[in-house]
């Protein structure tokens, strides 16, 4: 299947169109972003945006007073972030091998990226290395329950079925087309315990955990009010 890095490079232009088309990515604006911003500490001396994509979160953080350095492993996404009219410092690098000095930042963010990396332990360890003691690591991922199964139909009370093993890691892809924009999302399902162990081994203590669901879906999507779409984690570097 190749690496996730290569898979996302192949989808980079599609992702930029998905993220930059006004009003298109409603789950980002309505469900994921608002509670995630509430989880973040105030702007400090340096914020790392790990797996920045085309740069939209970094732009939002800069507007909120953060000094941001962004990192992504996709050449195309790095170029798109760098050449946006609201440009930002962005580095081409695997997040499991950050070109950042030890204890150089007080906040690291991995927004919808840790499930899209090949080396979870390496990425979390590198975030810890780059943070000062007491620094925060704030993460948003597809909720592991969401990634492990699916609803059997589109009714509000549909059964949610996990056909395989929630406890095992596996690679998956979701091919979606919405309003004429195609996108293939490539990711790993990893159980919550796998993320928790990666944080523990890297010297983090989790101090906040949130499970955002969709509070305002219409009738067709009402089933998503019953299960979380995303998982938010805030951890402290010891």
Residue pairs with C-beta under 8 A, 6 or more apart in sequence:
1 7
1 171
3 118
4 116
4 117
4 118
4 171
4 186
4 187
4 188
5 73
5 74
5 94
5 118
7 173
7 184
7 186
8 15
8 73
8 74
8 77
8 116
8 186
9 73
9 74
9 75
9 76
9 77
11 183
11 184
11 185
11 186
12 54
12 74
12 76
12 77
12 80
13 76
14 181
14 182
14 183
14 184
15 53
15 54
15 77
15 183
16 54
16 76
16 77
16 80
17 181
18 24
18 25
18 181
18 183
19 25
19 28
19 53
19 54
19 56
20 54
20 56
21 179
21 181
24 178
24 179
24 181
27 214
27 229
30 214
30 216
31 212
31 213
31 214
31 215
31 229
31 230
32 112
32 140
32 212
32 229
32 230
33 57
33 60
35 210
35 212
35 232
36 111
36 138
36 140
36 212
36 232
37 60
37 64
39 138
39 208
39 210
39 232
39 234
40 107
40 109
40 136
40 138
40 234
41 106
41 107
41 136
42 65
43 61
43 64
43 65
43 66
43 67
43 107
44 66
44 106
44 107
45 67
45 105
45 106
46 67
46 69
46 104
46 105
46 106
46 107
47 61
47 66
47 67
47 68
47 69
47 105
47 106
47 107
47 108
47 109
48 68
48 69
48 70
48 71
48 98
48 100
48 105
48 107
48 108
48 109
48 127
48 130
49 55
49 57
49 58
49 61
49 68
49 69
49 70
49 71
49 109
49 111
50 71
50 95
50 98
50 108
50 109
50 110
50 113
50 123
50 127
51 71
51 72
51 73
51 95
51 110
51 111
51 112
51 113
51 114
51 116
51 117
52 58
52 70
52 71
52 72
52 77
52 81
52 90
52 113
53 72
53 74
53 77
53 81
53 112
53 113
54 77
54 80
54 81
54 84
55 70
55 77
55 80
55 81
55 82
55 84
55 88
55 90
57 109
57 111
58 68
58 70
58 81
58 88
58 90
59 84
59 86
59 88
61 68
61 109
62 68
62 86
62 88
66 107
68 88
68 89
69 88
69 89
69 90
69 91
69 100
69 105
70 81
70 88
70 89
70 90
70 91
71 90
71 91
71 93
71 95
71 98
72 78
72 81
72 90
72 92
72 93
73 92
73 93
73 94
73 95
75 92
78 90
78 91
78 92
81 87
81 88
81 90
82 88
82 90
91 99
93 99
94 119
95 110
95 113
95 117
95 123
95 126
95 127
96 117
96 118
96 119
96 122
96 123
96 125
96 126
97 122
97 126
98 126
98 127
98 129
98 130
100 126
100 130
101 130
102 129
102 130
103 129
103 130
103 131
103 132
103 133
103 135
104 130
104 132
105 130
105 131
105 132
105 135
106 131
106 132
106 134
106 135
106 136
107 131
107 135
107 136
107 137
107 138
108 127
108 130
108 131
108 135
108 136
108 137
108 138
109 137
109 138
109 139
110 123
110 127
110 137
110 138
110 139
110 140
111 138
111 139
111 140
112 140
112 141
112 142
114 120
114 123
114 124
114 139
114 141
114 195
115 141
115 142
115 147
115 187
115 188
115 189
115 190
116 186
116 187
116 188
117 123
117 188
120 188
120 190
120 194
120 195
120 198
121 198
121 201
121 202
124 137
124 198
124 199
124 201
124 202
124 204
125 198
125 201
125 202
127 137
127 202
128 137
128 202
128 203
128 204
128 237
131 137
131 237
132 237
133 237
133 238
134 236
134 237
135 236
135 237
136 234
136 235
136 236
136 237
137 199
137 204
137 233
137 234
137 235
137 236
137 237
138 232
138 233
138 234
138 235
139 195
139 231
139 232
139 233
139 234
139 235
140 230
140 231
140 232
141 195
141 230
141 231
141 233
142 187
142 229
142 230
142 231
143 211
143 227
143 228
143 229
143 230
143 231
144 166
144 189
144 190
144 191
144 192
144 195
144 231
145 160
145 162
145 166
145 227
145 228
146 227
146 228
146 229
146 230
147 172
147 187
147 189
148 162
148 164
148 166
148 189
148 191
149 160
149 161
149 162
149 163
149 166
150 160
150 161
151 158
151 159
151 160
151 161
151 223
152 158
152 159
152 160
152 161
154 220
154 223
155 223
156 219
156 222
156 223
157 223
158 223
160 223
160 226
160 227
164 170
166 191
167 191
167 193
168 191
169 188
169 189
169 190
169 191
169 194
170 188
170 189
171 186
171 187
171 188
171 189
172 186
172 187
172 188
172 189
173 184
173 185
173 186
173 187
174 184
174 185
174 187
175 182
175 183
175 184
176 182
176 183
176 184
176 185
177 183
192 231
195 233
196 206
199 205
199 206
199 233
199 235
203 237
203 238
204 235
204 236
204 237
204 238
205 235
205 236
205 238
206 233
206 234
206 235
207 234
207 235
207 236
208 232
208 233
208 234
209 231
209 232
209 233
209 234
210 231
210 232
211 228
211 230
211 231
211 232
212 228
212 229
212 230
212 232
213 224
213 225
213 226
213 227
213 228
213 229
214 221
214 224
214 225
214 229
215 225
217 224
217 225
